[in-house]
Amino acid sequence: MMTLLQCIKSARWPDDGPLALLPGVDTDKERQRAQEGRSQPQSLTQIHDIPQPALTKLLTSLGVPRDFQPQVDKAVDTLPNLEINIMSTNALGLTVGVARLNAATQPDYRIYAPRYPKPQSEGFFLVVADSIKDEVLALKRIHWPPVEKIRGSGNKPTSRSIVKLKSENVERKVDVLVVSDSYVGMVWRVEGVEVPAVPMVDEYGKSKT
């Protein structure tokens, strides 16, 4: 479902390659580059880590004309660059903080989706999963607060989500994923988050160690 929503908003298939979203990119060349896996980015989450000269050179090799560069820069600036922070954990769940490291360029957090018929705002799925059992333990939606509530923060919004989990008698590790609802393959991960077991008590109400 999440991938389908990404494909619809981006007007791209999962195997088109991450840079196929950008204006002027030859989709066939980008698909081949992504399949070979010999250069970055392999995901849109990595695009902000690439130095501008290197990115420009890469895009030129993918057929982007020089006069398209301002459009490309604007599109890249629109893409979110997130930081995921596990703020707290206990036997009953965890609290996840999400922060946008780069300032939003649109007043309503508009996404870059030139082929989508209606303006769309950034949104994300928060997924907590047990990779060993191949189970999804929790799924929530994340939206940014209204712009007027974050003035003074440089238009870099933050969000906090409390996730409730079914308690267990053993300690376990879970993976936390934040998935864009707009851009194909844009996922941030925090793996191996330790969730403690439910405290055991004896017949006198004292905690067992």
N, C-alpha and C positions, 0 to 999 in steps of 0.2 A: 504494500500500500504506500509506504513512504517513498520507495523508488519510483513508483508510478506518478505520484504527485510531483516529485522532482522533475521527471521527464516532461510532464505536461507544462509546467511553468517555464522550464528552460528550453522547451522545444528541441530537446536532444535525447538520444538514446544512451544507455549506460556505457556502451562500448565506443562512443564517438570520441572519447578523450576529453579531459577537463577543459582544455583551451578552446575546444570547439564552440564554447559559449560566446567567445569574444568576437567582435566585429572583424570581418575580413579574413578570418582563419579558414584555410582550406581543410574541410572536414576529413577528407580522405588522407591527407598528409598527417593530420593530428591523430587520427585513429591508428595509423601505422606507427607513429612515434610512441603512443601510449602502449600499444601491444608489445613493442620491442622492449619497453621499460628501461631504456638506457639513459634517460635524461629526466630531470625534474621540470615541472611538477607532475607527479602521478595522481595528485588530487588537488582540488581547488583550495584545500586548507593549507597547502604549501606555497601558494602563489605569492604571499606577502614576504616570504623568506628569501625570494630570489632577487638579487640586485637588479636595479632597473636596466643597466646596460646589457646584462645577460638575458633578461626577459625580452628586451627589444630585439636582440639578435635572434633569439629563438622564434619570436613571432614573425620576423622577416623571413626566416627559413620556412615558415608555414604559410607564406604567401600574403602576409598582411602588408598592404601598400604603406609607404611612409606617411601619406596624408591621412591615414586612418589612425595614426598614433594618438592624437588627442581623444578620439572616441574610445580607444582601448584603455588609455589611462583613466578615463572617467569610469569605465565599467569596472576596472580592477579596484579603484578606490571605493566603489559601492559594495564590493564583496566583504562580508564580515570576517574579522580576525578575532577569534575568541580565546579566552582563558577559562579553564574549568577548574574549580576548586572544591574539594570535598571538605566542607566546613566542620562537620561533626558526624559521628556514627554511634549507634547503639544497637542493642539487640532487636529493636523494633523498627529501625530504619536509618536514614541518613539525610543530611542536608547538603544540597549541592548549590554552589554559587557559580554563576556564569557572568562574565564581564566581556564587553566589546572593547578590544584594545585600540582599534582605530575608530575615529569619529564617523558617525553616520553622515552621509552626504545629502540625504533627502529628509525633509521635515517629518515624514511619517514612516521613516525606515523603509522607504520604497526599495524593492529589489530591482536588479537589472534583469528585465524580462521583456525585450523589445517585441517579441512575437506573441506575447500573451495579450489578449484583448482588453483586459482591465488592470488598472494599477493594483499591485499587491504589496503588502508589508512583510517584513522579515518575521519568520516564525520558526520554531524548532520543536523537535520531539526529544524528550528526555527519556532514555531507556536504561533500565537497570536489568542486567542479565547475568545468569549463571552459565558461563561458557562450558563448564564441565558437564552439566546436565542438559545443556542446549535449551535453556528455558528463559523466557522473558518474565522477570519478576515484577516489574512495574513499568508503566508507560504514562507519561504526562506531557502536556503541551506547555511550551514556554513562549511568552510574548513580552516584548519590552514595555516598560511603563510609558505613559504619555510624555511627549517631549517637554511639556511645560513643567513636569515634575522632576526633571533632571537638569535644569538650567544651573550652570556653574560647574558642570562636570565635563565640559568640552564636548557635549553631545556623544558621550561614551556611556551608554546605559549599562546597568547591571540588573541581575535578577537572582532571586533566591527561591529554591524549591525544596519543600519538605516531602520526602518520599517514605511512605510507610511500607514495611516489609513483613511478611509472615515470620513470626519468631521461630527459632529452631534451637535445639539443645546442644548444638555443636557450632564451633566457630566456622565461618565460611568466607570465601572470597568472591566478590562480584565485580563485574565490569560496568562502568558508567559511560554511556554514550550520549552525546548531544548531536542530533542529526538535523541538518537544514531541511526545511520543507520545500525549498525552492531550487537548490542547486544540486545537480547529480553528483553523488559520491562525496559530498561535503560532510564529513563526520569527524568529531573530536572524541577522543577516548581517554579514559582513565581506567587502567586495568589493575586487577588484583586488589581492590579495596577490601580491607578486612572488616567483617561484620561480626561482632562478638556473639557468643552464645547467650541464651537467657540465663541469668544468675540462678543457681540452684540453692535452695534453702533446706535446712534440716527440720526435724519435727519441732524444734524450738524457735524456728523463724530466723535462725542464723545462716548467713551465707556460707556455702561450701566452696572451698578452693580446689 
